[in-house]
């Protein structure tokens, strides 16, 4: 399993459009066989700071996600909305263990 934490700072006047585009991408991503979760969370202190928490069955599923049409549409649409380039870290889940505990499609 692979967890990817994507840190995004959006231009304050484009948060609503960013959220709309990202929810569309997240919804489509959940239909991918290797995607267990695809969450979007927002900083309470700074609504222009958002985080994606993506959980994949394995690294191959994360690579496959980047090849989807919906990802390309999202990437190109939101790029000009970002106040700075997004950053990400790759994580290994410790708890809970097992794909089924992370699977939001269950």
Secondary structure, DSSP 8 states (H G I E B T S, - for coil): -EEEEEEEEB-GGGHHHHHHHHHHHHHHHTTSTTEEEEEEEE-SS-TTEEEEEEEESSHHHHHHHHTSHHHHHHHHHHGGGBSS--EEEEE---SS-SHHHH-TT-
